Amino acid sequence: MLALEPASLLVPLGPGITSAGFQLGDHEQVIAELGSLVPLEGLSQSAVAKRRAEYMAGRYAARRALAGLGIDGAPGRDERGCPVWPSGIAGSITHGASRAFSAVARASDVLGVGIDAEQLMSARAKDELLARICDADERTILTKLHAPEPALVTFAFSAKESLYKCLYPFIGRFMDFSAARVVEASGAPGPNGLEGELELELSVDWSESFRRGRRFRAPFVASAHHVETGVVLRP
Ligand SMILES: CC(C)(COP(=O)(O)OP(=O)(O)OC[C@H]1O[C@@H](n2cnc3c(N)ncnc32)[C@H](O)[C@@H]1OP(=O)(O)O)[C@@H](O)C(=O)NCCC(=O)NCCS
């Protein structure tokens, strides 16, 4: 396998959004291949090879996604690790489970976007994380999707991370997983696996503009091992 093979982000994000992604091979090879292209600015010197490779691949995906909009640029990084996009651009990066993706859009089309790709949790990880991610009412709603509970909890986890990534540039502070709730879930088998949508509702005020009760759609696509989610904020 090559160090980086193109991979497509499957979750549908709607018009105006361009994405790029890669399946990652050997981490040292990824680092060697991207070393001259992606500066490690802001990343700890002690970051292990896996972290460096995923960081570089995510940033490289961002450059390729921006190139899809005709922009020759790359995101910076703020003190909390959030990407800082070129002026007039909204975007997001995710990596993990040997994949890295970025989605970007012009701010005239999209105010904010958050994407997240996760490996489905094991039953053990689900038991450990469940109480942090969703409550009993949310779990009841998720059962409409007829998937095993570790998958359902991963979908909720990923959708909430996408929401956080989408809104963080407007909020600028940490919000825990109880700050939004799953209030609806629908899905059906599709060409890429289980495809559908979660609806998330803010359970507290995130800011003056993003008040408790506001709802967001989080489409998802799940295979037997992974899930991808996204949240898009439009003007
Ligand atoms: C920041 C966070 C969302 C990243 O998600 P993750 O699943 O750990 O990792 P991913 O690979 O999907 O995404 C990592 C990328 O997100 C981006 N990112 C980091 N912080 C971010 C932020 N505050 N806002 C938006 N994007 C952010 C970065 O590009 C990062 O990659 P990089 O450091 O290599 O550039 C997660 O670590 C976190 O802190 N979650 C808790 C907050 C939360 O999700 N609350 C839910 C509220 S309902």
The ligand as an SDF file (V2000), in Angstrom:
LIG
                    3D

 48 50  0  0  0  0  0  0  0  0999 V2000
  -11.7210   18.5880   19.5300 C   0  0  0  0  0  0  0  0  0  0  0  0
  -12.3770   17.2190   19.3210 C   0  0  0  0  0  0  0  0  0  0  0  0
  -13.8330   17.4500   18.8770 C   0  0  0  0  0  0  0  0  0  0  0  0
  -11.6210   16.4710   18.2130 C   0  0  0  0  0  0  0  0  0  0  0  0
  -12.2710   15.2710   17.8790 O   0  0  0  0  0  0  0  0  0  0  0  0
  -11.4900   13.8540   17.8790 P   0  0  0  0  0  0  0  0  0  0  0  0
  -12.4900   12.8040   17.5400 O   0  0  0  0  0  0  0  0  0  0  0  0
  -10.7270   13.7450   19.1510 O   0  0  0  0  0  0  0  0  0  0  0  0
  -10.4270   13.9540   16.7330 O   0  0  0  0  0  0  0  0  0  0  0  0
  -10.6180   14.1200   15.1500 P   0  0  0  0  0  0  0  0  0  0  0  0
   -9.5160   13.4040   14.5120 O   0  0  0  0  0  0  0  0  0  0  0  0
  -11.9920   13.8200   14.6770 O   0  0  0  0  0  0  0  0  0  0  0  0
  -10.3960   15.6820   14.9630 O   0  0  0  0  0  0  0  0  0  0  0  0
   -9.1730   16.2470   15.2880 C   0  0  0  0  0  0  0  0  0  0  0  0
   -9.0710   17.5570   14.5560 C   0  0  0  0  0  0  0  0  0  0  0  0
  -10.1150   18.4260   14.9580 O   0  0  0  0  0  0  0  0  0  0  0  0
   -9.6510   19.7610   14.7900 C   0  0  0  0  0  0  0  0  0  0  0  0
   -9.9630   20.4680   16.0310 N   0  0  0  0  0  0  0  0  0  0  0  0
   -9.2940   20.4220   17.1970 C   0  0  0  0  0  0  0  0  0  0  0  0
   -9.9020   21.2100   18.0940 N   0  0  0  0  0  0  0  0  0  0  0  0
  -10.9660   21.7510   17.4670 C   0  0  0  0  0  0  0  0  0  0  0  0
  -11.9860   22.6490   17.8830 C   0  0  0  0  0  0  0  0  0  0  0  0
  -12.0180   23.1450   19.1140 N   0  0  0  0  0  0  0  0  0  0  0  0
  -12.9300   22.9980   16.9870 N   0  0  0  0  0  0  0  0  0  0  0  0
  -12.9160   22.5160   15.7280 C   0  0  0  0  0  0  0  0  0  0  0  0
  -11.9630   21.6400   15.2730 N   0  0  0  0  0  0  0  0  0  0  0  0
  -11.0190   21.2820   16.1580 C   0  0  0  0  0  0  0  0  0  0  0  0
   -8.1470   19.6980   14.5230 C   0  0  0  0  0  0  0  0  0  0  0  0
   -7.9230   19.8960   13.1400 O   0  0  0  0  0  0  0  0  0  0  0  0
   -7.8070   18.2770   14.9000 C   0  0  0  0  0  0  0  0  0  0  0  0
   -6.7870   17.6860   14.1490 O   0  0  0  0  0  0  0  0  0  0  0  0
   -5.2590   18.1950   14.1820 P   0  0  0  0  0  0  0  0  0  0  0  0
   -4.9460   18.5770   15.5930 O   0  0  0  0  0  0  0  0  0  0  0  0
   -4.4720   17.0330   13.7090 O   0  0  0  0  0  0  0  0  0  0  0  0
   -5.2400   19.3540   13.2280 O   0  0  0  0  0  0  0  0  0  0  0  0
  -12.3920   16.3460   20.6110 C   0  0  0  0  0  0  0  0  0  0  0  0
  -11.0660   15.9600   20.9440 O   0  0  0  0  0  0  0  0  0  0  0  0
  -12.9880   17.0230   21.8120 C   0  0  0  0  0  0  0  0  0  0  0  0
  -12.3540   17.7950   22.5200 O   0  0  0  0  0  0  0  0  0  0  0  0
  -14.2700   16.6920   22.1070 N   0  0  0  0  0  0  0  0  0  0  0  0
  -14.9170   17.1770   23.2960 C   0  0  0  0  0  0  0  0  0  0  0  0
  -15.8710   18.2930   22.9880 C   0  0  0  0  0  0  0  0  0  0  0  0
  -17.0940   17.7880   22.3100 C   0  0  0  0  0  0  0  0  0  0  0  0
  -17.0310   17.1320   21.3140 O   0  0  0  0  0  0  0  0  0  0  0  0
  -18.2720   18.1140   22.8960 N   0  0  0  0  0  0  0  0  0  0  0  0
  -19.5180   17.6880   22.3770 C   0  0  0  0  0  0  0  0  0  0  0  0
  -20.5340   18.7850   22.6200 C   0  0  0  0  0  0  0  0  0  0  0  0
  -22.1820   18.2150   22.2850 S   0  0  0  0  0  0  0  0  0  0  0  0
  1  2  1  0
  2  3  1  0
  2  4  1  0
  2 36  1  0
  4  5  1  0
  5  6  1  0
  6  7  2  0
  6  8  1  0
  6  9  1  0
  9 10  1  0
 10 11  2  0
 10 12  1  0
 10 13  1  0
 13 14  1  0
 14 15  1  0
 15 16  1  0
 15 30  1  0
 16 17  1  0
 17 18  1  0
 17 28  1  0
 18 19  1  0
 18 27  1  0
 19 20  2  0
 20 21  1  0
 21 22  1  0
 21 27  2  0
 22 23  1  0
 22 24  2  0
 24 25  1  0
 25 26  2  0
 26 27  1  0
 28 29  1  0
 28 30  1  0
 30 31  1  0
 31 32  1  0
 32 33  2  0
 32 34  1  0
 32 35  1  0
 36 37  1  0
 36 38  1  0
 38 39  2  0
 38 40  1  0
 40 41  1  0
 41 42  1  0
 42 43  1  0
 43 44  2  0
 43 45  1  0
 45 46  1  0
 46 47  1  0
 47 48  1  0
M  END
$$$$
